[in-house]
């Protein structure tokens, strides 16, 4: 499955859980498509790709689809994560309570600043140099990077060496897994998702300005639809 499909499936699953809490038992592709901004045809294609069938008249059974997606997306497995960088963004992520609803648990934070180390807190914060040792006794596959751009590449190397194979990067620099190999010279598999908050905001401003230009009347429209000319003689 490609990344876009997985993302849509996760959105379907989240929406279906909300519909279930409202007491609904069945849902149609147009309902799901409207809610996440895709066409009903794409919803049906996505479900067909994962061998999930519905009924033209009755739609999809919500419980059935949720169970199927939970299994497919690994929702029944514990999703433990580590985080490196316990500054403002990192601390906000450590305190984000909605992770628990989706079965996500940050089991430890790491930082290079000794003043941030808190081994007795509910989510322990350890020295980043302990990362590799920690993952030996706490096997974990996913990590979050929330450090300044100058430290991001070094942290990426530490994570890969510690066996992390999935990384969500909040540092303001794009990270890629290139030319990295293990001690035997074999390429190291690691999936990296870059989340540049400033870039996303800039993109929103661009789209907002673009929409404003599209919606603005053309100069000729302003001329044709301007104030009505007076019919009295001598009027300009």
KOLPA-903597 format. One record per residue (C-alpha): residue number from 1; residue in one letter; y, z negated, x. Coordinates in pm, 1 decimal. Example, Ala and Ser with C-alpha at 12.3 -4.5 7.8 and 13.67 -1.06 7.14 Angstrom:
# KOLPA-903597
+------+------+----------+----------+----------+
: resi : resn :    north :       up :     east :
+------+------+----------+----------+----------+
:    1 :    A :   -450.0 :   -780.0 :   1230.0 :
:    2 :    S :   -106.0 :   -714.0 :   1367.0 :
+------+------+----------+----------+----------+
This chain:
# KOLPA-903597
+------+------+----------+----------+----------+
: resi : resn :    north :       up :     east :
+------+------+----------+----------+----------+
:    1 :    X :      0.0 :      0.0 :      0.0 :
:    2 :    X :    346.6 :     79.4 :    125.8 :
:    3 :    X :    626.2 :   -176.7 :    148.0 :
:    4 :    X :    818.3 :    -45.7 :   -155.5 :
:    5 :    X :    512.0 :    -68.1 :   -377.7 :
:    6 :    X :    435.3 :   -423.5 :   -266.2 :
:    7 :    X :    795.5 :   -523.6 :   -338.8 :
:    8 :    X :    781.2 :   -375.5 :   -689.3 :
:    9 :    X :    448.8 :   -546.4 :   -759.8 :
:   10 :    X :    601.7 :   -879.0 :   -657.9 :
:   11 :    X :    892.7 :   -813.5 :   -896.1 :
:   12 :    X :    653.5 :   -727.8 :  -1179.5 :
:   13 :    X :    461.5 :  -1047.1 :  -1116.9 :
:   14 :    X :    773.6 :  -1265.3 :  -1118.8 :
:   15 :    X :    895.1 :  -1101.3 :  -1441.6 :
:   16 :    X :    556.0 :  -1136.1 :  -1610.4 :
:   17 :    X :    553.1 :  -1509.4 :  -1540.5 :
:   18 :    X :    893.0 :  -1537.1 :  -1711.1 :
:   19 :    X :    771.3 :  -1338.0 :  -2011.6 :
:   20 :    X :    464.9 :  -1560.9 :  -2035.3 :
:   21 :    X :    682.6 :  -1874.0 :  -2050.6 :
:   22 :    X :    860.7 :  -1713.0 :  -2346.9 :
:   23 :    X :    529.8 :  -1696.3 :  -2531.8 :
:   24 :    X :    471.8 :  -1321.0 :  -2499.1 :
:   25 :    X :    117.9 :  -1190.7 :  -2463.4 :
:   26 :    X :    167.1 :   -817.5 :  -2403.9 :
:   27 :    X :    424.4 :   -600.1 :  -2231.0 :
:   28 :    X :    496.9 :   -227.5 :  -2205.9 :
:   29 :    X :    587.3 :    -17.6 :  -1904.5 :
:   30 :    X :    936.4 :     49.6 :  -2041.1 :
:   31 :    X :    998.4 :   -327.8 :  -2063.3 :
:   32 :    X :    898.4 :   -379.5 :  -1701.1 :
:   33 :    X :   1083.9 :    -69.6 :  -1583.0 :
:   34 :    X :   1409.3 :   -162.7 :  -1757.1 :
:   35 :    X :   1395.0 :   -514.5 :  -1616.0 :
:   36 :    X :   1360.5 :   -412.3 :  -1249.2 :
:   37 :    X :   1550.2 :    -82.9 :  -1263.0 :
:   38 :    X :   1272.9 :    178.0 :  -1239.2 :
:   39 :    X :   1131.2 :    433.0 :  -1481.7 :
:   40 :    X :    834.9 :    352.2 :  -1709.9 :
:   41 :    X :    650.8 :    640.7 :  -1541.1 :
:   42 :    X :    681.5 :    467.0 :  -1202.8 :
:   43 :    X :    551.4 :    141.7 :  -1351.2 :
:   44 :    X :    246.0 :    324.4 :  -1486.1 :
:   45 :    X :    198.1 :    503.4 :  -1153.6 :
:   46 :    X :    217.6 :    172.8 :   -963.5 :
:   47 :    X :    -41.6 :     11.5 :  -1189.9 :
:   48 :    X :   -263.9 :    319.9 :  -1168.6 :
:   49 :    X :   -245.6 :    305.4 :   -788.1 :
:   50 :    X :   -387.4 :    -46.9 :   -787.6 :
:   51 :    X :   -648.0 :     45.7 :  -1056.3 :
:   52 :    X :   -481.0 :   -155.3 :  -1331.5 :
:   53 :    X :   -507.4 :      6.5 :  -1672.6 :
:   54 :    X :   -325.6 :    -58.2 :  -1998.5 :
:   55 :    X :   -324.5 :     63.8 :  -2354.9 :
:   56 :    X :    -80.7 :    326.0 :  -2484.9 :
:   57 :    X :    -36.1 :    140.1 :  -2811.6 :
:   58 :    X :    -89.9 :   -215.7 :  -2698.9 :
:   59 :    X :     64.1 :   -207.7 :  -2352.5 :
:   60 :    X :    -59.1 :   -447.8 :  -2085.0 :
:   61 :    X :   -204.9 :   -792.7 :  -2138.7 :
:   62 :    X :     27.0 :  -1026.7 :  -1950.4 :
:   63 :    X :   -238.7 :  -1281.5 :  -1849.3 :
:   64 :    X :   -467.1 :  -1005.4 :  -1720.8 :
:   65 :    X :   -194.1 :   -843.8 :  -1513.0 :
:   66 :    X :    -75.7 :  -1177.5 :  -1369.4 :
:   67 :    X :   -429.8 :  -1271.1 :  -1264.7 :
:   68 :    X :   -479.0 :   -928.5 :  -1107.0 :
:   69 :    X :   -148.3 :   -938.1 :   -917.9 :
:   70 :    X :   -201.3 :  -1298.4 :   -806.7 :
:   71 :    X :   -528.7 :  -1196.7 :   -646.0 :
:   72 :    X :   -392.3 :   -874.2 :   -499.1 :
:   73 :    X :    -76.7 :  -1031.1 :   -353.6 :
:   74 :    X :   -256.3 :  -1336.4 :   -222.9 :
:   75 :    X :    -84.3 :  -1582.0 :   -455.2 :
:   76 :    X :   -392.6 :  -1802.6 :   -463.2 :
:   77 :    X :   -384.4 :  -1851.1 :    -86.2 :
:   78 :    X :   -163.6 :  -2111.6 :     76.4 :
:   79 :    X :    147.0 :  -1942.9 :    212.9 :
:   80 :    X :    258.2 :  -2153.5 :    505.1 :
:   81 :    X :    556.8 :  -2049.3 :    713.7 :
:   82 :    X :    737.9 :  -2172.2 :   1024.0 :
:   83 :    X :   1109.8 :  -2131.8 :   1089.8 :
:   84 :    X :   1298.3 :  -2102.2 :   1418.5 :
:   85 :    X :   1669.2 :  -2182.1 :   1413.2 :
:   86 :    X :   1780.0 :  -2488.3 :   1217.8 :
:   87 :    X :   2149.7 :  -2411.4 :   1188.1 :
:   88 :    X :   2323.0 :  -2353.6 :    856.0 :
:   89 :    X :   2103.7 :  -2066.1 :    735.4 :
:   90 :    X :   1786.2 :  -2228.2 :    864.9 :
:   91 :    X :   1870.1 :  -2563.6 :    705.7 :
:   92 :    X :   1944.3 :  -2392.2 :    373.6 :
:   93 :    X :   1603.1 :  -2225.9 :    385.3 :
:   94 :    X :   1431.8 :  -2555.1 :    472.0 :
:   95 :    X :   1593.2 :  -2715.4 :    166.7 :
:   96 :    X :   1533.8 :  -2424.2 :    -72.9 :
:   97 :    X :   1321.8 :  -2574.9 :   -350.7 :
:   98 :    X :   1232.5 :  -2245.3 :   -523.3 :
:   99 :    X :    984.7 :  -2161.3 :   -246.2 :
:  100 :    X :    744.5 :  -2417.6 :   -391.4 :
:  101 :    X :    733.1 :  -2233.2 :   -724.1 :
:  102 :    X :    594.0 :  -1927.3 :   -547.1 :
:  103 :    X :    351.1 :  -2127.3 :   -336.8 :
:  104 :    X :    552.0 :  -2090.3 :    -15.9 :
:  105 :    X :    579.0 :  -2389.9 :    215.6 :
:  106 :    X :    773.9 :  -2414.5 :    539.1 :
:  107 :    X :    555.4 :  -2648.3 :    742.3 :
:  108 :    X :    782.0 :  -2684.7 :   1047.0 :
:  109 :    X :   1117.8 :  -2588.4 :   1188.7 :
:  110 :    X :   1197.2 :  -2528.4 :   1555.0 :
:  111 :    X :   1523.7 :  -2533.8 :   1746.2 :
:  112 :    X :   1644.2 :  -2520.7 :   2107.4 :
:  113 :    X :   1900.5 :  -2795.4 :   2044.2 :
:  114 :    X :   1744.5 :  -3138.1 :   2117.3 :
:  115 :    X :   1987.7 :  -3306.5 :   1875.6 :
:  116 :    X :   1826.5 :  -3121.6 :   1584.6 :
:  117 :    X :   1472.0 :  -3236.5 :   1660.0 :
:  118 :    X :   1340.5 :  -3461.4 :   1379.3 :
:  119 :    X :    968.3 :  -3517.6 :   1408.0 :
:  120 :    X :    947.6 :  -3768.4 :   1121.0 :
:  121 :    X :   1129.8 :  -3569.2 :    850.0 :
:  122 :    X :    939.5 :  -3424.2 :    552.2 :
:  123 :    X :    950.7 :  -3087.5 :    728.4 :
:  124 :    X :    938.9 :  -3174.5 :   1099.7 :
:  125 :    X :   1184.4 :  -3001.6 :   1330.4 :
:  126 :    X :   1042.6 :  -2958.9 :   1678.2 :
:  127 :    X :   1160.2 :  -2824.8 :   2012.5 :
:  128 :    X :   1113.2 :  -2446.3 :   2016.5 :
:  129 :    X :    913.0 :  -2479.7 :   2338.7 :
:  130 :    X :    639.2 :  -2646.9 :   2131.1 :
:  131 :    X :    593.3 :  -2342.4 :   1906.9 :
:  132 :    X :    286.4 :  -2196.3 :   2077.5 :
:  133 :    X :    113.8 :  -2536.7 :   2094.4 :
:  134 :    X :    193.5 :  -2605.9 :   1728.3 :
:  135 :    X :     37.7 :  -2280.1 :   1607.4 :
:  136 :    X :   -285.5 :  -2361.9 :   1791.0 :
:  137 :    X :   -345.0 :  -2660.3 :   1562.9 :
:  138 :    X :   -163.3 :  -2514.8 :   1258.9 :
:  139 :    X :   -265.7 :  -2147.9 :   1228.0 :
:  140 :    X :     19.6 :  -1966.0 :   1057.1 :
:  141 :    X :     89.1 :  -1595.6 :   1032.7 :
:  142 :    X :    446.2 :  -1577.5 :    906.1 :
:  143 :    X :    769.1 :  -1697.5 :   1064.4 :
:  144 :    X :   1141.3 :  -1686.9 :    989.8 :
:  145 :    X :   1406.4 :  -1624.9 :   1255.0 :
:  146 :    X :   1748.9 :  -1776.1 :   1183.6 :
:  147 :    X :   1909.4 :  -1789.2 :   1526.8 :
:  148 :    X :   2221.2 :  -1624.5 :   1679.7 :
:  149 :    X :   2181.5 :  -1260.6 :   1782.6 :
:  150 :    X :   2177.8 :  -1351.9 :   2153.9 :
:  151 :    X :   1861.3 :  -1558.8 :   2110.2 :
:  152 :    X :   1677.3 :  -1341.4 :   1856.0 :
:  153 :    X :   1480.2 :  -1121.8 :   2097.0 :
:  154 :    X :   1358.1 :  -1419.7 :   2298.2 :
:  155 :    X :   1250.7 :  -1598.5 :   1980.2 :
:  156 :    X :   1067.3 :  -1285.2 :   1866.0 :
:  157 :    X :    871.9 :  -1284.6 :   2193.0 :
:  158 :    X :    785.2 :  -1652.8 :   2147.3 :
:  159 :    X :    662.6 :  -1591.5 :   1793.8 :
:  160 :    X :    445.2 :  -1295.8 :   1887.0 :
:  161 :    X :    297.2 :  -1489.3 :   2179.2 :
:  162 :    X :    222.8 :  -1774.6 :   1936.3 :
:  163 :    X :     25.9 :  -1538.8 :   1712.3 :
:  164 :    X :    284.2 :  -1480.9 :   1438.9 :
:  165 :    X :    218.4 :  -1139.4 :   1281.0 :
:  166 :    X :    480.9 :  -1133.0 :   1005.4 :
:  167 :    X :    848.7 :  -1210.5 :   1069.4 :
:  168 :    X :   1152.6 :  -1233.1 :    841.4 :
:  169 :    X :   1460.0 :  -1197.0 :   1060.2 :
:  170 :    X :   1796.5 :  -1337.9 :    947.8 :
:  171 :    X :   1961.2 :  -1297.9 :   1289.2 :
:  172 :    X :   2251.0 :  -1047.7 :   1282.6 :
:  173 :    X :   2062.6 :   -797.6 :   1496.5 :
:  174 :    X :   1779.5 :   -558.8 :   1413.7 :
:  175 :    X :   1452.3 :   -654.5 :   1577.0 :
:  176 :    X :   1162.5 :   -418.6 :   1638.7 :
:  177 :    X :    813.9 :   -470.9 :   1773.2 :
:  178 :    X :    819.7 :   -212.8 :   2049.0 :
:  179 :    X :    636.7 :   -200.0 :   2380.6 :
:  180 :    X :    472.5 :   -537.7 :   2316.9 :
:  181 :    X :    108.6 :   -588.1 :   2411.1 :
:  182 :    X :   -135.5 :   -872.2 :   2463.0 :
:  183 :    X :   -287.3 :   -984.4 :   2793.1 :
:  184 :    X :   -548.1 :   -709.0 :   2761.3 :
:  185 :    X :   -282.4 :   -442.3 :   2722.8 :
:  186 :    X :   -355.7 :   -384.4 :   2355.3 :
:  187 :    X :    -59.3 :   -328.7 :   2118.3 :
:  188 :    X :     32.1 :   -641.8 :   1923.6 :
:  189 :    X :     51.8 :   -598.3 :   1548.8 :
:  190 :    X :    362.8 :   -757.6 :   1400.1 :
:  191 :    X :    553.1 :   -666.0 :   1083.7 :
:  192 :    X :    925.4 :   -743.0 :   1097.0 :
:  193 :    X :   1161.9 :   -750.5 :    801.9 :
:  194 :    X :   1529.2 :   -754.1 :    903.3 :
:  195 :    X :   1777.7 :   -915.9 :    664.8 :
:  196 :    X :   2134.1 :   -861.0 :    784.1 :
:  197 :    X :   2347.3 :  -1045.9 :    529.6 :
:  198 :    X :   2680.3 :   -910.1 :    658.4 :
:  199 :    X :   2545.7 :   -554.2 :    650.2 :
:  200 :    X :   2422.5 :   -598.6 :    292.9 :
:  201 :    X :   2764.8 :   -725.2 :    183.9 :
:  202 :    X :   2935.1 :   -432.1 :    357.6 :
:  203 :    X :   2698.7 :   -198.7 :    172.7 :
:  204 :    X :   2797.0 :   -359.2 :   -158.3 :
:  205 :    X :   3166.9 :   -305.3 :    -81.7 :
:  206 :    X :   3094.2 :     57.6 :      4.0 :
:  207 :    X :   2906.0 :    112.7 :   -321.9 :
:  208 :    X :   3177.6 :    -65.1 :   -518.6 :
:  209 :    X :   3447.4 :    158.7 :   -366.3 :
:  210 :    X :   3231.5 :    466.1 :   -423.3 :
:  211 :    X :   3187.3 :    380.1 :   -791.9 :
:  212 :    X :   3560.3 :    314.3 :   -826.9 :
:  213 :    X :   3637.0 :    659.8 :   -686.9 :
:  214 :    X :   3387.8 :    822.7 :   -922.1 :
:  215 :    X :   3529.0 :    639.8 :  -1224.8 :
:  216 :    X :   3893.7 :    707.0 :  -1134.6 :
:  217 :    X :   4058.7 :    995.4 :  -1327.9 :
:  218 :    X :   4126.1 :   1312.7 :  -1132.9 :
:  219 :    X :   4492.1 :   1406.1 :  -1063.7 :
:  220 :    X :   4479.1 :   1688.5 :  -1318.1 :
:  221 :    X :   4357.1 :   1442.6 :  -1582.8 :
:  222 :    X :   4651.7 :   1218.3 :  -1509.6 :
:  223 :    X :   4881.7 :   1519.6 :  -1558.3 :
:  224 :    X :   4715.3 :   1638.2 :  -1879.4 :
:  225 :    X :   4680.8 :   1293.2 :  -2028.9 :
:  226 :    X :   5011.5 :   1150.5 :  -1909.6 :
:  227 :    X :   5294.0 :   1027.9 :  -2134.3 :
:  228 :    X :   5366.5 :   1270.3 :  -2416.7 :
:  229 :    X :   5671.0 :   1490.8 :  -2357.5 :
:  230 :    X :   5958.8 :   1447.4 :  -2598.4 :
:  231 :    X :   6011.6 :   1734.6 :  -2843.1 :
:  232 :    X :   6388.2 :   1685.3 :  -2852.6 :
:  233 :    X :   6606.4 :   1949.4 :  -2690.6 :
:  234 :    X :   6738.1 :   1854.6 :  -2353.8 :
:  235 :    X :   6434.3 :   1640.7 :  -2269.7 :
:  236 :    X :   6295.1 :   1694.0 :  -1921.1 :
+------+------+----------+----------+----------+
